[in-house]
Amino acid sequence: MYRIAVCDDEAAALEELCRFCDEDLNELGVEHRIVPFQSAKDLLNAMNTGEERFNMLCLDICMEGMSGMDLAVELRRRDDLVSIVFITASDAFLREGYAVHAMQYLDKPVDREALREVLRTDIRLNQTNRIVTLRRGSHTVALPIADVLYLESRDHGVYIHTSGGERFFSMSLTEAEKLLPSEHFCRCHNSFLVNMAAITEIGRHALTLKDERTIPVGRHYYEQTQLRLVRYLNTNT
């Protein structure tokens, strides 16, 4: 799921920007969560405790107490590479923005097309390797790879099982496999594709996933699945 934190100490501006982000991401077909904060300190605390993880931060620069720029400096000091967009009524902080590698400055009031382009750009440049894009009817659906557990061929289509439920797509499992990054997904059965990041245990006849569900391993797929999983773990751990 694509997650955005919006931080502004003005309640009306905060509500409006959250609504704009929600509408634009719905138009882009991106599954998302938007969390509002009225202080940079509250946002930093949420990130420090691990309570929330974000792909992008939309930060008002001028806020009481810790400013949006102060928060950005602190995050970059600890090598946090989260995407940052500043919302500002002044261009006085442009130089500081370069230092913290801000994606963009958006003037208040926020231009809708400018915001939409920032979202498109971040998803395309920074989230591409973490998102798979599929067609669902006339709509394009973007699913974060980390949320996908496995795919199942059933009912003349494919069910994609995610951490938040399941979605049905009118395509074959072979068609779906071609759209998925092979370094993350492995065919373990005629009717199943699995996200290797979701596997906690492999047996000759079944895989155990991180949510404790099990899916079958086909007799002709066991060795291939085992080899692919070892390669994946060696590369990603």
C-alpha positions as CSV (number, residue, x, y, z in Angstrom):
1,M,0.0,0.0,0.0
2,Y,1.3,3.5,-0.9
3,R,1.4,5.5,2.3
4,I,1.5,9.3,2.6
5,A,1.8,11.5,5.7
6,V,0.4,15.0,5.3
7,C,1.6,17.5,8.0
8,D,0.2,21.0,8.4
9,D,-0.7,22.9,11.6
10,E,-3.7,24.6,9.8
11,A,-6.7,22.2,10.1
12,A,-8.4,23.5,6.9
13,A,-5.2,23.2,4.8
14,L,-4.5,19.8,6.2
15,E,-8.0,18.5,5.4
16,E,-7.9,19.9,1.9
17,L,-4.5,18.4,1.0
18,C,-5.5,15.0,2.3
19,R,-8.6,15.1,0.2
20,F,-6.6,16.1,-2.9
21,C,-4.1,13.3,-2.4
22,D,-6.9,10.8,-1.9
23,E,-8.8,11.8,-5.0
24,D,-5.7,11.9,-7.2
25,L,-4.5,8.4,-6.0
26,N,-8.0,7.0,-6.6
27,E,-7.8,8.4,-10.2
28,L,-4.4,6.7,-10.6
29,G,-5.8,3.4,-9.3
30,V,-3.2,3.2,-6.5
31,E,-4.2,1.5,-3.2
32,H,-3.2,3.9,-0.5
33,R,-3.4,5.2,3.0
34,I,-3.2,8.9,3.9
35,V,-2.4,9.9,7.5
36,P,-2.9,13.5,8.7
37,F,-0.6,15.2,11.3
38,Q,-1.0,18.6,12.8
39,S,2.6,18.8,14.1
40,A,6.0,17.7,12.8
41,K,6.8,16.3,16.2
42,D,3.8,14.0,16.2
43,L,4.8,12.7,12.7
44,L,8.4,12.2,13.8
45,N,7.2,10.3,16.9
46,A,5.0,8.0,14.8
47,M,8.0,7.2,12.5
48,N,10.4,6.7,15.5
49,T,8.1,4.2,17.2
50,G,7.6,2.3,13.9
51,E,3.9,2.9,14.3
52,E,3.8,4.2,10.7
53,R,5.9,3.8,7.6
54,F,5.5,6.2,4.7
55,N,6.5,6.4,1.0
56,M,6.0,10.2,0.9
57,L,5.8,13.1,3.3
58,C,3.9,16.3,2.3
59,L,5.2,18.8,4.8
60,D,4.2,22.4,5.5
61,I,7.5,24.2,6.0
62,C,6.4,26.9,8.5
63,M,4.7,25.3,11.5
64,E,4.8,26.1,15.2
65,G,7.5,24.2,17.1
66,M,9.4,21.8,14.8
67,S,9.1,23.0,11.3
68,G,8.7,20.8,8.2
69,M,12.3,21.7,7.3
70,D,13.5,20.7,10.8
71,L,11.8,17.3,10.3
72,A,13.4,16.8,6.9
73,V,16.9,17.6,8.2
74,E,16.5,15.1,11.0
75,L,15.3,12.4,8.7
76,R,18.2,13.0,6.2
77,R,20.6,13.0,9.1
78,R,19.6,9.4,9.9
79,D,19.7,8.5,6.2
80,D,16.0,8.1,5.8
81,L,15.3,8.3,2.1
82,V,11.5,8.8,2.2
83,S,10.2,11.1,-0.5
84,I,9.6,14.7,0.7
85,V,7.4,17.3,-0.8
86,F,7.3,20.8,0.8
87,I,4.1,22.8,0.9
88,T,4.9,26.5,1.3
89,A,3.7,30.1,0.8
90,S,7.3,31.3,0.5
91,D,10.4,30.5,-1.6
92,A,12.7,31.5,1.2
93,F,13.7,27.9,1.9
94,L,14.7,26.7,-1.6
95,R,18.4,26.4,-0.7
96,E,17.6,24.3,2.4
97,G,15.3,22.2,0.3
98,Y,18.1,21.1,-2.0
99,A,20.2,20.1,1.0
100,V,17.5,17.6,2.1
101,H,16.8,16.4,-1.5
102,A,13.2,17.5,-1.5
103,M,11.2,16.2,-4.5
104,Q,9.3,19.3,-5.1
105,Y,8.0,22.6,-3.6
106,L,4.3,23.2,-4.0
107,D,3.0,26.7,-3.5
108,K,-0.1,27.4,-1.3
109,P,-2.8,27.1,-2.4
110,V,-1.8,23.8,-3.9
111,D,-2.3,23.4,-7.7
112,R,-4.1,20.1,-8.3
113,E,-2.3,19.2,-11.5
114,A,1.1,19.9,-9.9
115,L,0.2,17.7,-7.0
116,R,-1.0,14.9,-9.4
117,E,2.3,15.1,-11.3
118,V,4.3,14.8,-8.1
119,L,2.4,11.7,-7.1
120,R,2.9,10.2,-10.6
121,T,6.6,11.0,-10.6
122,D,7.2,9.5,-7.1
123,I,5.4,6.3,-8.0
124,R,7.2,6.0,-11.3
125,L,10.7,6.8,-10.1
126,N,10.8,5.7,-6.5
127,Q,8.2,3.0,-6.1
128,T,8.4,1.2,-9.5
129,N,10.3,-1.8,-8.1
130,R,7.8,-2.1,-5.3
131,I,4.6,-1.9,-7.2
132,V,3.0,-4.2,-9.8
133,T,0.4,-2.7,-12.2
134,L,-2.5,-4.8,-13.5
135,R,-5.7,-4.1,-15.5
136,R,-9.1,-4.6,-13.8
137,G,-11.8,-4.0,-16.3
138,S,-11.3,-0.5,-17.6
139,H,-9.2,0.5,-14.6
140,T,-5.5,0.1,-13.9
141,V,-4.7,-1.2,-10.4
142,A,-1.4,-0.6,-8.7
143,L,-0.6,-3.1,-6.0
144,P,2.5,-2.8,-3.7
145,I,4.6,-6.0,-4.1
146,A,5.1,-6.2,-0.4
147,D,1.4,-6.6,0.2
148,V,0.9,-9.5,-2.3
149,L,1.2,-12.9,-0.7
150,Y,0.3,-15.2,-3.5
151,L,-1.8,-15.6,-6.7
152,E,-4.3,-18.4,-7.2
153,S,-5.8,-19.6,-10.5
154,R,-9.6,-20.2,-9.9
155,D,-13.0,-19.5,-11.4
156,H,-11.6,-18.8,-14.9
157,G,-9.3,-16.0,-13.6
158,V,-6.7,-15.1,-11.0
159,Y,-7.3,-14.2,-7.3
160,I,-4.5,-12.0,-5.9
161,H,-4.3,-12.6,-2.2
162,T,-2.9,-9.6,-0.3
163,S,-2.4,-8.7,3.3
164,G,-5.7,-6.7,3.1
165,G,-7.9,-9.3,1.3
166,E,-8.2,-10.6,-2.2
167,R,-8.9,-9.3,-5.7
168,F,-10.1,-11.1,-8.8
169,F,-8.7,-10.4,-12.3
170,S,-9.9,-11.9,-15.6
171,M,-6.6,-13.3,-16.8
172,S,-4.7,-16.6,-16.7
173,L,-2.0,-17.3,-14.2
174,T,0.5,-17.4,-17.0
175,E,-0.5,-13.9,-18.1
176,A,-0.2,-12.6,-14.6
177,E,3.2,-14.3,-14.2
178,K,4.5,-12.3,-17.2
179,L,3.5,-9.0,-15.4
180,L,5.2,-9.9,-12.2
181,P,8.9,-9.3,-11.4
182,S,10.5,-12.8,-11.6
183,E,13.0,-11.8,-8.9
184,H,10.1,-11.7,-6.4
185,F,7.6,-14.3,-7.6
186,C,7.9,-18.0,-8.2
187,R,5.5,-20.6,-9.7
188,C,5.2,-23.3,-7.0
189,H,2.2,-25.1,-8.4
190,N,0.1,-25.2,-11.6
191,S,-2.4,-23.0,-9.9
192,F,-0.3,-20.9,-7.6
193,L,2.4,-18.1,-7.8
194,V,4.0,-17.0,-4.5
195,N,5.8,-13.9,-3.4
196,M,9.0,-15.3,-2.0
197,A,9.2,-12.6,0.6
198,A,6.0,-14.0,2.1
199,I,7.4,-17.5,2.6
200,T,8.5,-18.6,6.1
201,E,8.9,-22.3,5.6
202,I,9.1,-24.7,2.6
203,G,8.1,-28.3,2.6
204,R,8.0,-30.9,-0.1
205,H,4.2,-30.6,-0.4
206,A,3.4,-27.1,1.0
207,L,4.7,-23.6,1.7
208,T,3.9,-21.8,5.0
209,L,3.4,-18.0,4.6
210,K,4.0,-15.2,7.1
211,D,0.3,-15.0,7.9
212,E,0.4,-18.8,8.7
213,R,-1.6,-19.8,5.7
214,T,-0.3,-22.7,3.6
215,I,-0.3,-23.2,-0.2
216,P,0.5,-26.3,-2.1
217,V,3.8,-27.1,-3.8
218,G,3.4,-29.2,-7.0
219,R,5.6,-32.3,-7.3
220,H,7.3,-30.9,-10.4
221,Y,7.8,-27.5,-8.9
222,Y,9.5,-28.4,-5.5
223,E,13.2,-28.3,-6.6
224,Q,12.7,-25.1,-8.7
225,T,10.9,-23.4,-5.8
226,Q,13.6,-24.4,-3.3
227,L,16.4,-23.1,-5.6
228,R,14.6,-19.8,-6.4
229,L,13.9,-19.2,-2.7
230,V,17.5,-19.8,-1.7
231,R,18.7,-17.4,-4.4
232,Y,16.1,-14.8,-3.3
233,L,17.2,-15.1,0.4
234,N,20.9,-14.8,-0.5
235,T,20.2,-11.7,-2.5
236,N,17.8,-9.9,-0.1
237,T,19.0,-10.8,3.4
